[in-house]
Amino acid sequence: MRRAAHQVTVYERSDFCGEVGAAISCASNGGKWLHEWGIDMEKTKPVILKSLIKHRWNDGEVFETLAFDGYEKHFGVPYYNFHRKDIHSSLYDAATNVNRDGTPAQIVLNHEAVEIDYETCSVTFENGKTVSGDIILAADGIRSRTKPQLGITPVFEKADSSCIRVLYDSEKAKQLGLLDFASNDAIEFWGTNENKIVMSPCENGRTVCCLCFYKCSEKSYNTFNRKVSLERLLEVLPDLDPQLCQIFKECGYEIKEWGLYIHEPLPYFFKASKSGKKGVALVGDAAHPMMPDQAQGAVSAIEDAGCLGEVFSKEHDLSVEESLMIYELVRKERVTKIQDASLRARRNLNERMGWNKDLANPHKLSLVEVCGYDMKDHIKQAVKLIKQKQFVTYSAEQFVHILS
Ligand SMILES: Cc1cc2nc3c(=O)[nH]c(=O)nc-3n(C[C@H](O)[C@H](O)[C@H](O)COP(=O)(O)OP(=O)(O)OC[C@H]3O[C@@H](n4cnc5c(N)ncnc54)[C@H](O)[C@@H]3O)c2cc1C
């Protein structure tokens, strides 16, 4: 939005001193926007993922290696893996640095939004302060408080699985003579449909992040970002590869658990004021929380940002309401497919994206359609229809059909 010549203020409830998580993989459909925004990629200390290595659950023996050869050549951007704190500080810099194009965004911390009015486009914070603007982009996460204020009742249920995250320092593991996974620059995988471990290095290979998913009973998963003990991990995944167990025992830290929730797609992503000159839109997990099994949650949030930058740019010259309509039409169709595919991949490993379309399973997503997506072109088509006023003659479903 800054690059599109808007004045932006970001209100964040925390003080940014808390943890911002660990590894986050960023496929090319997110990475291409980071490149476009001029993010200094070296400063994000990325690991460029080169393969997927599959291990046997009980003893860690490698039984398959799938190289991502040609990924960058095909999609124009590598498959990045970041430490969240690094990508977060690079995005912060892109938003606030005075030496970049546009007006630097203001970041205001310790402001928790409690009330949002889309008619006046105003936000009231817990401290009693109220501010207003032309557009509110509510990126307030999976537990968004904005949704109900736009008339949306989120429909969700607990999944029957939970995720325990363990980090370890690769240097320490090497010094102790333990297996050196970090230097593979790979996603390492142990698993079955029910229990699985996804490991990946970040921070130039220094930190290794292991996401351990397990099938659980009702009692065990009602938790969010809660510290748990290593004993708990070993209790829920008792028959784990002993070499992995040893790494966890000797070097594991920041062991935390997230219960997983299945969210139904939302009916809409925005509300405009009666005049059409103001509006509030949901962005990121607030709009489309999904299972982590296709690693597309944050990438989809990056795509949302890319879309907003386009629809609110001078190039398209649209009203607030028109811009938000295009945002919803372009984004909702795509993220709903990805949300659905992420849930299917939670339940069935074969639903993980393959390179090309699987003709026997047309719902299954392919890397070509997800990573090779040309959103700018999609937006251009939508803008053309809006400008020709064709939009008013179509229902949203017909419009989505025309675009696709
Ligand atoms: C285990 C796990 C692994 C994952 N791995 C990947 C991966 O590899 N790749 C990937 O693309 N995605 C991954 N994801 C998904 C990804 O983490 C999320 O999709 C992403 O963080 C969503 O970003 P967001 O900015 O929309 O929301 P959040 O990251 O939740 O940020 C919301 C922000 O809003 C602030 N906030 C909330 N409420 C208010 C309020 N009322 N007022 C002011 N501020 C507020 C919060 O403090 C926070 O800073 C994973 C998720 C999980 C659980």
The ligand as an ORCA input file, in Angstrom:
! r2SCAN-3c Opt
* xyz 0 1
  C       2.714    -24.978     12.847
  C       2.508    -24.023     11.722
  C       3.409    -23.992     10.648
  C       3.224    -23.110      9.573
  N       4.117    -23.111      8.535
  C       3.894    -22.290      7.477
  C       4.805    -22.278      6.364
  O       5.827    -22.987      6.345
  N       4.528    -21.465      5.289
  C       3.413    -20.655      5.293
  O       3.200    -19.931      4.299
  N       2.557    -20.622      6.351
  C       2.765    -21.407      7.437
  N       1.918    -21.369      8.504
  C       0.778    -20.430      8.499
  C       1.224    -19.016      8.907
  O       1.862    -19.050     10.157
  C       0.029    -18.080      8.981
  O      -0.783    -18.262      7.849
  C       0.490    -16.630      9.047
  O       1.206    -16.393     10.226
  C      -0.718    -15.685      8.981
  O      -0.249    -14.365      9.063
  P      -1.222    -13.202      9.503
  O      -0.389    -11.974      9.470
  O      -2.468    -13.253      8.715
  O      -1.652    -13.535     11.000
  P      -0.760    -13.624     12.312
  O       0.597    -14.145     11.995
  O      -1.596    -14.366     13.310
  O      -0.605    -12.100     12.773
  C      -1.704    -11.378     13.303
  C      -1.133    -10.121     13.952
  O      -2.216     -9.293     14.364
  C      -2.031     -8.901     15.727
  N      -3.396     -8.728     16.269
  C      -4.328     -9.686     16.484
  N      -5.471     -9.155     16.968
  C      -5.254     -7.817     17.045
  C      -6.058     -6.718     17.469
  N      -7.320     -6.901     17.907
  N      -5.525     -5.461     17.429
  C      -4.240     -5.266     16.970
  N      -3.420     -6.269     16.574
  C      -3.928     -7.534     16.601
  C      -1.270    -10.046     16.351
  O      -0.584     -9.639     17.537
  C      -0.315    -10.411     15.212
  O       0.845     -9.617     15.204
  C       2.104    -22.243      9.586
  C       1.214    -22.255     10.676
  C       1.408    -23.143     11.722
  C       0.433    -23.144     12.890
*
